[in-house]
Structures are given as structure tokens and as C-alpha cells.
Amino acid sequence: MLEDVSKTWQRKGPSVGVLVALIVLALGGGLAYFAWEHYQNRPANRTVLTEEAKQYLPYLDLSDVRMEAKESFLGHTIVSIEGKISNLGERGVRVVEVTCVFRDPYLNELGRQAVVIVRPYEWVTVRTGSINELGRQAVVIVSPQAGLLDPGQTRPFRIAFDAVPQGWNQIMPNLYIAQIQFE
């Protein structure tokens, strides 16, 4: 008779602890999946060209663009991109920001780095040269003495990166004009 009573108290199936552990794992996995999807699909802090700037894009020409890598005296590799920017339009340009898109060997985007190549005398960069969690690095590449890019003017520029995204395919990053501000 004692055996019959003990059998009635025994549960059939998994214990409560196992069920709680499975529920916690399922909730944690769902939360991790949601966080991952949210991180992957969030809009990046990218500059959006105004309609006026989009119409002016054909008048800004990036030419003679080339890339080289050099070893610094500290043993770091410094990648630089040099070229010329020409203002073929009829308006003076205060600011031109270029976005450099780095890719892996499979041409997947690894990171974007925003770079200001034209800026007026008084313009101050508030971004740092360090790479943030999105793989972006802001670097000013035209000295403040350069000033405005007048109509018909061509000016050299140089972008230097002391840190590039890991896994970069060593091919020239895609350069896109991301922002234009007029005089």
C-alpha cells in the first residue's frame, strides 16, 4: 500500500526544474534573436543628401584617385587615398563629405568611414579619428587653410587611415559623396 501512495506522488515527464530551464533558454534565445535582428536592421547614422545636393553631384568630380599603404615608424600600416576634387558647377561649396565603404573578399560591406574633404576656415570637426562600433572613422583631410571650393577650382585631397576594418579586402574602398553644403 505504501508503494501505491508513493507512485501517486511521482510525476510522469520532466521535472519542474527542467521545464523552467527550457523556458528561460527559449526566452533568452528569443531575446538574443530580436536584439541581433534589431542591430542588423537599424538605420546607420548616415548623412542624407538634400535634394539640392543631389542635383549638384554631377558638378563635383573626384579624379586621379589612388590608394597606397605605407609603414609608419611605429610599425603600423597607414593606408592613404589621394586624389583631386573639382567643382565644375557655378556655386561655391563650403563642405564636401565623402563616405569610404570598405569591403571583405566577398564584397560584403565591412564598414563606412565618413571623411570631410572640403571645409571652410571656421568649420570645426567634432568627430574623433577613432573607429566606433559601426566601423566608422571620421578624418578631416583638407587643412582649414584651404577654405571654400570655388566654381571652376580643383584641389588635391588626401585621406589617411591608421585603422581600417578587420577583414578588409585591400582593394580601394568605394567613395561616395555623402554631404554637400553650399556657400
C-alpha positions as CSV (number, residue, x, y, z in Angstrom):
1,M,0.0,0.0,0.0
2,L,2.9,2.4,0.8
3,E,4.2,1.7,-2.7
4,D,0.9,2.8,-4.2
5,V,0.9,6.1,-2.4
6,S,4.5,6.9,-3.4
7,K,3.6,6.2,-7.0
8,T,0.7,8.7,-7.0
9,W,3.1,11.4,-5.8
10,Q,5.6,10.8,-8.6
11,R,5.1,12.9,-11.7
12,K,5.4,11.5,-15.1
13,G,7.5,13.6,-17.5
14,P,10.2,16.2,-17.0
15,S,10.8,17.8,-13.6
16,V,9.8,21.4,-12.9
17,G,13.4,22.5,-12.9
18,V,13.9,21.2,-16.4
19,L,10.8,22.9,-17.6
20,V,11.9,26.3,-16.0
21,A,15.3,25.9,-17.6
22,L,13.8,25.3,-21.0
23,I,11.5,28.3,-20.7
24,V,14.4,30.5,-19.6
25,L,16.6,29.3,-22.5
26,A,13.7,29.8,-25.0
27,L,13.1,33.4,-23.8
28,G,16.8,34.2,-23.8
29,G,17.2,32.8,-27.3
30,G,14.2,34.8,-28.5
31,L,15.6,38.0,-26.9
32,A,19.0,37.4,-28.4
33,Y,17.5,36.9,-31.8
34,F,15.4,40.0,-31.5
35,A,18.4,42.1,-30.4
36,W,20.5,40.7,-33.3
37,E,17.9,41.5,-35.9
38,H,17.3,44.9,-34.4
39,Y,21.1,45.6,-34.5
40,Q,21.5,44.3,-38.1
41,N,18.4,46.2,-39.5
42,R,18.8,49.5,-37.7
43,P,19.5,52.5,-39.9
44,A,23.1,53.6,-39.6
45,N,23.9,57.2,-38.8
46,R,24.5,58.2,-42.4
47,T,24.3,61.6,-43.8
48,V,21.5,62.1,-46.3
49,L,22.0,64.3,-49.3
50,T,19.5,67.1,-49.7
51,E,17.6,67.3,-53.0
52,E,19.7,70.4,-53.8
53,A,22.9,68.5,-53.2
54,K,21.8,65.5,-55.3
55,Q,21.2,67.8,-58.2
56,Y,24.7,69.3,-57.8
57,L,26.5,65.9,-57.6
58,P,27.4,65.8,-61.4
59,Y,29.3,69.1,-60.9
60,L,31.7,67.6,-58.2
61,D,34.3,65.4,-59.8
62,L,36.7,63.1,-57.9
63,S,39.6,62.4,-60.2
64,D,43.1,60.9,-60.1
65,V,42.1,58.8,-57.1
66,R,44.7,56.3,-56.0
67,M,45.5,54.3,-52.8
68,E,48.7,53.4,-51.2
69,A,49.9,51.8,-47.9
70,K,53.0,52.8,-46.0
71,E,54.6,51.5,-42.9
72,S,54.8,54.1,-40.1
73,F,57.9,54.5,-37.9
74,L,55.9,52.8,-35.2
75,G,55.3,49.7,-37.4
76,H,51.7,50.4,-38.2
77,T,50.4,50.3,-41.7
78,I,48.8,53.6,-42.8
79,V,46.5,53.5,-45.8
80,S,46.0,56.7,-47.7
81,I,43.8,57.7,-50.6
82,E,44.8,60.7,-52.6
83,G,43.1,62.4,-55.5
84,K,41.6,65.7,-56.7
85,I,38.2,67.2,-56.3
86,S,36.9,69.6,-58.9
87,N,33.9,72.0,-58.7
88,L,32.6,72.1,-62.2
89,G,29.4,74.0,-61.3
90,E,28.6,77.6,-60.6
91,R,28.2,77.5,-56.9
92,G,30.8,77.8,-54.1
93,V,31.0,74.7,-51.9
94,R,31.6,75.0,-48.1
95,V,31.7,71.3,-47.1
96,V,32.1,68.1,-49.0
97,E,31.9,64.8,-47.0
98,V,32.9,61.6,-48.7
99,T,31.9,58.1,-47.3
100,C,34.5,55.4,-47.8
101,V,33.0,51.9,-47.9
102,F,35.3,49.1,-47.0
103,R,34.5,45.5,-48.2
104,D,35.6,42.0,-47.4
105,P,36.9,39.5,-50.1
106,Y,33.3,38.5,-50.8
107,L,32.4,42.2,-51.4
108,N,30.3,42.4,-48.3
109,E,30.3,45.8,-46.6
110,L,32.6,45.8,-43.5
111,G,32.3,49.4,-42.5
112,R,31.9,53.0,-43.7
113,Q,34.1,55.9,-42.8
114,A,33.0,59.4,-43.2
115,V,35.6,61.9,-44.3
116,V,35.3,65.6,-44.9
117,I,37.4,66.7,-47.9
118,V,36.3,70.3,-48.2
119,R,35.6,72.6,-45.2
120,P,35.6,76.3,-44.6
121,Y,38.1,78.1,-42.3
122,E,35.9,78.3,-39.3
123,W,34.4,74.8,-39.5
124,V,35.4,72.5,-36.6
125,T,35.3,68.8,-36.7
126,V,33.6,67.4,-33.7
127,R,34.2,63.7,-34.6
128,T,37.2,61.8,-33.5
129,G,39.6,59.8,-35.5
130,S,38.8,56.6,-33.6
131,I,36.7,53.9,-35.1
132,N,33.3,53.4,-33.4
133,E,31.3,50.2,-33.1
134,L,29.9,50.6,-36.6
135,G,33.4,50.6,-38.1
136,R,33.3,54.3,-39.0
137,Q,36.1,56.7,-38.7
138,A,35.9,60.4,-39.4
139,V,39.0,62.2,-40.6
140,V,39.5,65.7,-41.9
141,I,41.7,65.6,-45.0
142,V,41.9,69.2,-46.2
143,S,43.6,71.7,-43.9
144,P,41.5,74.5,-42.6
145,Q,43.5,77.0,-44.7
146,A,42.0,75.6,-47.8
147,G,38.6,77.2,-47.3
148,L,35.8,77.1,-49.9
149,L,35.9,75.2,-53.1
150,D,35.1,77.9,-55.6
151,P,33.4,77.3,-59.0
152,G,36.0,76.0,-61.5
153,Q,38.5,75.2,-58.8
154,T,40.3,71.8,-58.5
155,R,42.0,70.9,-55.2
156,P,44.0,67.9,-54.1
157,F,42.9,65.8,-51.1
158,R,44.4,63.1,-49.0
159,I,42.7,60.7,-46.7
160,A,44.8,58.8,-44.2
161,F,43.5,55.8,-42.2
162,D,45.6,54.4,-39.4
163,A,42.9,51.8,-38.7
164,V,40.7,50.0,-41.2
165,P,38.1,47.4,-40.6
166,Q,39.5,43.9,-40.0
167,G,39.0,41.6,-42.9
168,W,39.2,44.4,-45.5
169,N,40.0,43.0,-49.0
170,Q,42.8,45.5,-49.6
171,I,41.0,47.0,-52.6
172,M,40.2,50.7,-53.0
173,P,37.1,51.4,-50.9
174,N,34.1,52.8,-52.8
175,L,33.9,56.6,-52.4
176,Y,30.5,58.3,-52.3
177,I,29.8,62.0,-51.8
178,A,27.6,61.9,-48.8
179,Q,27.1,65.6,-48.0
180,I,27.4,68.9,-49.7
181,Q,27.0,72.3,-48.1
182,F,26.9,75.4,-50.2
183,E,28.4,78.9,-49.7
